Amino acid sequence: MAQNVEVLLANDDRQHKYTRADFTALRAWLNRLPISQISSLYYCEDDLEDMGCATSAGLQNRLESMRDYLLKRAIDQNPHVAEGLRRARMLHVWSKSACDFLVQAADQDFSTPKKTDPVSVWFRPMIAALIKAEGAKTIGEMIDLIRTRGDGWYRPIPRIGAGKATAIVGWLRKFEGTLGPVRMASIAPVAADKFVVVTPQNPVLVPLERVILPQALDGATGFNRNPSFALVQARNDLEAIDAYLYKFRGKEKTERAYRKELERFLLWCVTVRGKAMSSIMQEDCEAYKDFLVAPLKSWIGKKTKRLSNDWKPFAGNPSPASQKYAVLTIRTFFEWLVNVRYLAGNPWVTVGDPVVAQAITPLQIDRALPKLLWTKLAGPGGILDTLTEVPDLELQKRYRMRGAAAAISMSAQFRLVRAALLLLGESGLRREEAAYATRDKLKPVPGVANLWELDVLGKRSKWRTVFLPGRAVEAIKVHWNDRGQDFSFGLADMPLLSPLYVPDIAPAKRKHKAEEGKLNESGFSQDGLYRVIKTALRRIADDQTLDLDNFEREKLRSCGPHAFRHTFGTQAAAGRVPLDVLQRVLGHASLQTTTIYVQAEKQRSIEELGKFFGN
């Protein structure tokens, strides 16, 4: 039977016509004004009859329908407010901000598709739901999904066959002038002149995005390929790696770490061993273990951008712990290849792990800032407070801001950094936890003045609660004012920290800018937050007008966001916070890990031993 390829909504389905009286009546109804009063205040009898709402019940049905339609549209346009709006509907308690979200949703122009449009505005409900289930909630995200997956982008999606997929792509291509080209490839799109055919005779080292493998080494006919029907559509080793990494979409840190190890191994297989990854045997695996101890000099270079010609797989000789991590990562990957019947067997199963000496102090707690420096930097009246009050013109001169950077409000940028450092240093959050923390998870602790609690999703996908003093929350509020956002709307699913400006580069603009050029409150990636904090700390360390000694300046230059987690841990331990409490707040799986912070406070040890010896 022929497939039904109707995928788009009719124009009438997208254009709900409401009058100014309807919106006024809706606001009044949401604020619990009786229907009888709304009917007499905002409508005449002819209007009510034309709408089929001559009775109070009819008018209430119209307002309920209008509310639910605008609610769905508002949630699709701004998922950050979804939970708040759903809760307002459930409790029938609507703040002014929540009402504004509904009304703004009706003002959107859907005459021509834009990348920021929700897919539900243009596609039939079933199609929209299936696409949204793949993580593509907007037209732009759907285009990215199609580009990344390639010609068979629709195959993992149930109930979307080749006919519907062709209709969807055909419709998108009608609007390439505004949406951009719908180019499909099996890997992320890169300029054609940047692809490199990697062979033993041409051992050029490039990241996976630029690799092309010759047919003899691409793994399509590898010795270890499973002759049974595979559970993935990967035709070669590159596609197998892509399929595996796709499992970790949304887990930026994990995906990046795994990609690094797998691209190193693939390049080694082809250029050093002269084999396809699918033809590697146990002896080859042992040889790669030896290679990790001392990689070739041509494989080592300074960290740089992945598309740079100076890119190298290693920044130095891997430590024993890094070698062990590489082996574990590759072994797990090969186990998955066997499970999906891409490979017949796992050659890593008999390969032992590199020996790693157990560190006396596994955490690098020496990175923690001394209490005096932390207070000088982030305490009341400290360096960050001072810099947020300096006029922008003076800051631009002081830090030699030029070109587009001169348009940035540096005082606002320092207010962002102050909020970020207090969020990290007063709660012990990890970088990624701070980047993804949202407003709806932050609320005051009942009955305790000046204390707030924040629920965060941490390692091992476990939720935990951390606590923030009022000073940290006030700094976040000020940052929200700079963003033009209403911090008092506590149900908003919006990131606590978000960029104030976006560099004029394509990836940043795709993530952070809406169609009109405004910021879309998508928050920071963990790497983006890292760069903002590192840049600010370097500026502070190099600023000779600030009261810092040489040790303090070097400490600030070298520390990153994780140093403030250690700062919190050491200072909380020194402040006699019970270890079981500190363990829960930091999210440590083992109490033994938490006790390390006690060791960091040498002064406490000196005091206790002094008492013991009677001094």
C-alpha positions in Angstrom: 0.0 0.0 0.0 1.3 3.5 -0.9 2.6 5.5 2.0 0.7 8.6 3.1 3.2 11.4 2.6 1.1 14.2 4.0 3.5 15.7 6.6 2.6 19.4 6.8 -0.1 21.2 8.6 -2.6 23.1 6.6 -2.3 26.9 6.7 -5.6 27.2 8.6 -4.2 24.9 11.3 -1.4 27.3 12.0 -3.4 30.6 12.0 -5.6 30.8 15.0 -7.4 34.2 14.9 -7.9 35.9 18.2 -8.9 39.5 18.9 -7.6 42.0 21.4 -10.8 41.4 23.4 -10.0 37.7 23.5 -6.5 38.3 25.0 -7.9 40.8 27.5 -10.6 38.3 28.4 -8.0 35.5 28.7 -5.9 37.5 31.2 -9.0 38.3 33.2 -10.1 34.6 33.3 -6.6 33.4 34.2 -6.7 35.9 37.1 -10.0 34.2 38.2 -12.5 36.9 37.2 -15.9 35.3 36.9 -17.0 34.3 33.4 -20.2 36.4 33.7 -18.2 39.6 34.4 -15.8 38.8 31.5 -18.7 38.3 29.2 -20.2 41.7 30.0 -17.0 43.6 30.2 -15.2 42.6 27.1 -17.8 41.3 24.6 -21.1 42.5 23.1 -23.9 40.0 22.5 -23.3 40.0 18.7 -19.7 39.0 19.3 -20.6 36.2 21.6 -23.2 34.9 19.1 -20.7 35.0 16.2 -18.2 33.0 18.2 -20.8 30.5 19.3 -20.4 31.6 22.9 -23.8 32.9 23.8 -23.7 31.0 27.1 -21.2 31.3 29.9 -20.2 27.6 29.3 -19.5 28.4 25.7 -17.2 31.3 26.5 -15.4 29.3 29.1 -14.8 26.6 26.6 -13.4 29.1 24.2 -11.0 30.6 26.8 -9.9 27.1 27.9 -9.2 26.1 24.2 -7.3 29.4 23.7 -5.3 28.9 26.8 -4.3 25.3 25.8 -3.4 26.3 22.3 -1.2 29.2 23.4 0.3 27.1 26.1 1.4 24.5 23.6 2.8 27.1 21.3 4.7 28.9 24.1 6.2 25.7 25.3 7.4 24.8 21.8 8.9 28.2 21.3 10.6 28.4 24.7 11.1 25.0 26.4 12.7 26.8 29.3 9.3 27.8 30.6 7.6 24.5 30.0 7.5 23.3 33.6 6.4 26.7 34.9 3.5 27.0 32.5 2.3 23.4 33.0 2.3 24.0 36.7 0.4 27.3 36.3 -2.2 25.5 34.3 -2.5 22.6 36.8 -2.8 25.0 39.8 -4.7 27.7 37.8 -2.3 30.3 39.4 -1.0 32.6 36.7 1.6 35.3 37.3 2.0 38.3 35.1 5.1 36.7 33.5 3.3 33.5 32.7 0.4 35.4 31.1 2.9 37.4 29.0 4.5 34.2 27.7 1.1 33.1 26.4 0.2 36.3 24.7 3.7 36.6 23.1 3.3 33.1 21.7 0.3 34.4 19.6 2.3 37.2 18.1 4.8 35.0 16.3 4.8 35.2 12.5 4.6 31.7 10.9 4.1 32.8 7.3 7.6 31.6 6.3 9.5 28.9 8.2 12.5 30.0 10.3 15.1 27.9 12.0 13.8 28.9 15.5 10.2 27.8 14.7 9.0 24.7 16.6 8.5 21.7 14.4 5.0 21.4 15.8 4.0 24.7 14.0 4.7 23.3 10.5 4.3 19.5 10.8 1.4 17.3 11.6 1.2 16.3 15.3 2.4 12.7 14.7 5.4 13.8 12.5 6.3 16.6 15.0 6.2 14.2 18.0 8.5 11.7 16.2 11.0 14.3 15.2 11.0 15.9 18.7 11.6 12.5 20.2 14.9 12.5 18.3 16.0 15.7 20.1 15.0 18.1 17.3 12.5 20.5 18.6 13.0 23.3 16.1 13.3 23.5 12.3 17.0 24.4 12.7 17.7 21.4 14.9 15.8 19.1 12.5 18.1 20.4 9.6 21.2 19.7 11.8 19.8 16.2 12.5 19.4 15.5 8.7 22.8 16.9 7.9 24.5 14.8 10.6 22.8 11.4 9.9 22.9 11.6 6.1 20.6 10.1 3.5 19.2 7.5 5.9 18.5 10.1 8.6 14.9 8.8 8.9 15.6 5.1 9.3 15.9 5.0 13.1 12.6 7.0 13.4 9.5 4.7 13.5 6.6 5.5 11.1 8.7 7.8 9.0 9.6 6.0 5.8 11.4 7.1 2.6 8.2 8.8 1.2 7.7 11.0 4.3 11.4 11.7 4.5 11.5 12.8 0.9 8.5 15.1 1.4 10.1 16.7 4.5 13.5 17.3 2.8 11.7 18.6 -0.3 9.7 21.1 1.7 12.9 22.3 3.6 14.7 22.8 0.3 11.9 25.2 -0.9 13.1 27.6 1.8 16.9 27.2 1.5 17.1 31.0 1.0 16.2 31.5 4.7 16.9 28.1 6.2 20.2 27.4 4.5 21.1 24.3 2.4 19.9 20.9 3.6 23.2 19.1 2.8 23.4 15.5 4.0 26.6 13.6 4.8 27.6 10.6 6.9 29.7 12.8 9.1 29.6 16.4 10.3 29.9 18.7 7.3 33.4 20.1 6.7 34.7 22.1 3.7 35.6 19.6 0.9 39.2 20.8 0.6 39.8 19.8 4.3 39.1 16.1 3.8 42.2 13.9 3.8 42.7 10.4 2.5 44.7 8.7 5.3 46.9 5.7 4.3 50.2 4.2 5.6 51.9 5.9 2.6 50.2 9.2 3.4 50.2 9.2 7.3 48.6 12.6 7.7 47.1 13.1 11.1 43.7 14.7 11.1 40.6 14.4 13.4 37.8 12.1 12.5 35.8 15.0 10.8 38.4 15.2 8.1 39.3 11.5 7.6 38.6 9.5 4.4 39.8 5.9 4.4 40.7 4.0 1.3 38.5 1.0 0.5 41.1 -1.5 1.5 41.4 0.0 5.0 37.9 1.3 5.7 36.8 -1.9 7.5 34.0 -2.8 5.2 35.6 -6.2 4.6 37.7 -6.5 7.8 38.9 -9.9 8.9 36.8 -9.6 12.2 33.5 -8.5 10.6 30.5 -10.5 11.7 28.8 -12.3 8.8 25.5 -12.2 10.6 22.9 -9.5 10.1 24.2 -6.4 12.0 22.0 -4.3 14.3 23.5 -1.1 13.0 23.7 0.3 9.5 27.4 1.2 9.7 29.1 0.0 6.5 32.6 0.8 7.6 34.7 1.6 10.7 34.2 5.4 10.5 30.5 4.9 10.4 30.7 2.5 13.3 32.5 5.1 15.4 29.9 7.7 14.5 27.1 5.3 15.5 28.7 4.5 18.8 29.3 8.2 19.7 25.7 9.0 18.8 24.8 7.1 21.9 26.3 9.9 24.0 24.5 12.8 22.3 23.8 15.5 24.9 26.7 14.2 27.1 29.3 16.6 25.7 32.1 15.7 28.1 31.7 12.0 27.6 31.4 12.2 23.8 34.5 14.4 23.5 36.6 12.1 25.7 35.5 8.9 23.8 36.0 10.5 20.4 39.5 11.5 21.3 40.5 7.9 22.2 38.7 6.3 19.3 40.2 8.6 16.6 43.7 8.0 18.1 43.2 4.3 17.8 41.7 4.4 14.3 44.6 6.6 13.0 47.1 4.3 14.6 45.5 1.2 13.1 45.7 2.7 9.6 48.9 4.7 9.5 51.1 2.8 11.9 49.8 -0.8 11.7 48.5 -0.6 8.1 45.3 -2.4 9.0 41.6 -1.6 9.1 40.3 -1.3 12.7 38.0 -4.3 11.9 41.0 -6.4 11.2 42.9 -5.8 14.5 43.9 -8.8 16.5 45.1 -9.3 20.1 48.8 -8.8 19.2 47.9 -5.4 17.6 46.1 -4.4 20.8 49.2 -5.1 22.9 51.3 -3.1 20.4 48.9 -0.1 20.8 49.4 -0.4 24.6 53.1 0.0 24.1 52.5 2.9 21.7 50.6 4.8 24.3 53.6 4.7 26.6 55.6 6.8 24.1 53.8 8.0 21.0 55.8 9.0 18.0 57.0 12.6 18.1 55.0 13.4 15.0 51.9 12.6 17.0 52.5 15.2 19.7 51.9 18.9 19.5 50.4 21.9 21.3 46.6 22.0 21.8 44.9 23.8 18.9 41.6 23.8 17.1 40.5 20.5 15.5 40.5 21.9 12.0 43.9 23.5 12.3 46.7 22.0 10.2 48.8 22.0 13.4 46.4 19.6 15.1 48.0 16.5 16.7 46.3 13.5 18.5 48.4 14.0 21.7 49.5 17.0 23.7 52.3 15.0 25.4 53.1 11.5 26.6 49.9 10.1 28.3 50.2 9.4 32.0 49.6 5.8 33.2 46.1 6.8 34.2 45.4 8.1 30.7 46.8 5.0 29.2 44.5 2.9 31.3 41.5 5.1 30.4 42.3 4.7 26.7 42.4 0.9 26.9 39.1 0.8 28.9 37.4 3.1 26.4 38.5 1.1 23.4 37.7 -2.3 25.0 34.1 -1.0 25.8 33.7 0.2 22.3 34.8 -3.1 20.8 32.4 -4.9 23.2 29.6 -2.8 21.8 30.7 -3.6 18.2 30.4 -7.3 19.1 27.0 -6.8 20.8 25.5 -5.1 17.7 27.1 -7.8 15.5 29.4 -5.5 13.6 32.4 -7.5 14.8 32.6 -11.3 15.4 34.9 -11.0 18.5 36.6 -8.6 20.8 40.4 -8.8 20.6 40.8 -6.5 23.7 39.1 -9.1 26.0 42.4 -10.8 26.8 44.5 -7.6 27.0 45.4 -6.4 30.5 45.1 -2.9 31.7 48.2 -0.7 32.1 49.5 -0.7 35.6 48.7 2.6 37.4 50.2 3.4 40.8 47.6 4.5 43.3 48.0 8.2 44.1 48.3 9.2 47.8 45.9 12.0 47.1 43.8 11.2 44.0 42.1 14.7 44.0 44.2 17.6 43.0 43.2 19.6 46.0 46.4 21.7 45.8 44.5 23.7 43.1 42.2 25.1 45.8 42.5 28.8 46.4 43.8 29.7 49.9 41.0 31.3 52.0 42.7 34.7 51.9 42.9 34.7 48.1 39.3 33.5 47.7 38.0 36.2 50.0 40.2 38.8 48.2 38.8 37.7 44.9 35.1 36.9 45.5 34.3 38.2 49.0 32.2 41.3 49.8 34.1 44.4 48.5 36.6 42.1 46.8 38.2 42.3 43.3 35.1 41.1 41.5 32.8 43.5 43.3 35.2 46.3 42.5 35.5 45.5 38.8 31.7 45.3 38.4 31.5 48.9 39.4 34.2 50.3 37.1 32.8 52.1 34.1 32.9 50.2 30.8 35.1 52.8 29.1 37.8 52.5 31.7 37.7 48.7 31.6 38.0 48.7 27.8 41.1 50.9 28.0 42.6 48.9 30.9 42.2 45.5 29.1 42.9 47.0 25.6 39.6 45.9 24.1 39.6 46.4 20.3 37.2 45.9 17.4 34.0 44.0 18.1 35.2 43.3 21.7 35.1 47.0 22.5 31.3 46.8 22.3 31.1 44.3 25.1 30.0 45.6 28.5 33.0 44.5 30.6 31.4 45.4 33.9 28.4 43.1 33.0 30.9 40.4 31.9 32.5 40.6 35.4 29.1 40.4 37.0 28.6 37.2 35.0 32.0 35.8 36.2 31.2 36.9 39.8 27.9 34.9 39.6 29.7 31.9 38.1 32.5 31.8 40.7 30.1 32.3 43.7 27.9 29.5 42.2 31.0 27.2 42.0 32.9 28.3 45.1 30.0 28.4 47.5 28.4 25.1 46.5 31.1 22.8 45.2 29.4 22.3 41.9 31.3 20.8 39.0 31.7 22.9 35.9 29.1 21.0 33.9 26.7 21.1 36.8 26.9 24.8 37.0 26.6 25.2 33.2 23.3 23.2 33.2 21.8 24.5 36.4 18.4 26.1 35.9 16.2 28.6 37.7 13.3 26.2 38.4 15.6 24.1 40.5 16.7 27.0 42.8 14.5 28.0 45.7 14.8 29.5 49.2 15.1 27.1 52.1 11.9 27.4 54.1 12.4 28.8 57.6 16.1 29.6 57.1 17.1 33.1 56.3 19.7 33.8 53.6 20.0 30.2 52.4 18.9 28.7 49.1 18.8 25.2 47.8 19.6 24.0 44.3 18.9 20.6 42.8 21.5 19.5 40.2 22.0 16.5 38.1 25.5 15.2 38.7 27.7 12.2 37.8 26.2 8.8 37.4 22.9 10.7 36.5 22.1 11.2 40.1 20.3 14.3 41.5 21.6 16.0 44.6 20.9 19.2 46.5 23.5 21.8 47.2 23.1 25.0 49.1 23.9 28.7 48.3 24.2 31.7 50.6 22.1 34.8 49.8 25.2 36.6 48.4 25.6 34.1 45.7 21.9 34.3 44.7 22.0 38.1 44.7 25.0 37.9 42.2 22.9 35.6 40.0 20.0 38.0 40.2 22.2 40.9 39.0 23.4 38.7 36.1 19.8 38.1 35.2 19.1 41.8 35.2 22.0 42.2 32.7 20.3 39.5 30.5 16.9 41.4 30.8 15.3 38.4 32.4 12.8 38.2 35.3 14.5 36.2 38.1 11.4 36.3 40.2 9.6 33.8 37.9 10.9 30.9 39.8 9.3 28.2 37.6 11.3 29.2 34.5 13.4 26.3 33.1 16.2 28.7 32.1 19.9 28.4 32.8 21.2 30.3 35.8 24.2 31.4 33.7 24.0 32.5 30.1 26.3 34.4 27.7 25.8 38.2 27.4 27.3 38.3 23.9 28.1 35.8 21.2 31.2 35.8 19.1 30.7 36.3 15.3 31.4 32.7 14.4 29.0 30.2 12.9 28.8 27.6 15.7 28.2 30.2 18.4 25.6 32.0 16.4 23.8 28.8 15.6 23.5 27.9 19.3 22.9 31.3 20.9 21.2 33.6 18.4 17.6 33.5 17.4 16.5 34.5 13.9 16.2 38.2 14.9 19.8 38.2 16.2 18.7 38.2 19.9 20.2 35.8 22.4 18.0 32.8 22.9 19.0 32.0 26.5 20.4 28.6 25.6 23.0 28.8 28.4 26.6 27.8 28.4 28.3 24.6 27.3 30.7 23.4 29.9 33.6 24.4 27.6 32.0 27.8 27.0 31.8 28.4 30.8 35.4 27.3 31.2 36.6 29.8 28.6 34.7 32.7 30.2 36.1 32.0 33.6 39.7 31.3 32.4 39.7 34.6 30.4 38.5 36.6 33.3 41.0 35.1 35.8 43.9 35.8 33.4 42.8 39.4 33.0 42.6 39.8 36.8 46.0 38.1 37.3 47.7 40.4 34.7 46.0 43.6 36.0 48.7 45.4 37.8 46.3 47.9 39.3 44.8 45.1 41.6 46.3 44.3 45.0 47.7 40.8 44.3 51.2 39.4 45.0 53.1 37.3 42.6 52.0 34.0 44.1 48.4 35.0 44.0 48.7 36.1 40.4 50.2 32.9 39.3 47.6 30.9 41.3 44.8 32.7 39.4 46.5 32.2 36.0 46.8 28.5 36.5 43.4 27.7 38.1 40.2 26.7 36.3 36.6 26.2 37.3 37.3 22.9 39.1 39.6 24.8 41.5 36.6 26.4 43.0 35.0 23.1 43.8 38.2 22.2 45.7 38.1 25.6 47.3 34.7 24.9 48.7 35.7 21.4 49.8 38.8 22.5 51.7 37.1 25.5 53.4 34.0 23.5 54.3 36.3 20.8 55.9 38.3 23.4 57.7 35.0 24.9 59.0 34.1 21.6 60.6 31.2 20.7 58.3 30.5 17.0 59.1 32.0 14.7 56.4 28.8 12.9 55.7 27.1 16.2 54.9 30.0 17.3 52.8 30.0 14.0 50.9 26.3 14.4 50.0 26.8 18.0 48.9 29.8 17.3 46.8 28.2 14.1 45.3 31.1 11.8 46.2 30.4 8.1 45.8 32.8 7.3 48.6 33.3 9.0 52.0 37.0 8.2 51.6 37.2 10.7 48.7 35.7 13.4 50.9 38.2 12.9 53.7 40.9 14.1 51.4 39.7 17.6 51.8 40.5 17.3 55.5 44.1 16.6 54.6 44.3 19.8 52.6 44.0 22.0 55.7 47.5 21.8 57.1 46.8 24.5 59.6 44.1 22.3 61.2 46.5 19.4 61.4 49.1 21.7 63.1 46.5 22.9 65.6 45.4 19.4 66.5 48.9 17.9 66.8 49.9 20.9 68.8 47.2 20.1 71.3 48.3 16.4 71.3 51.9 17.3 72.2 50.8 19.8 74.8 52.0 23.0 73.0 
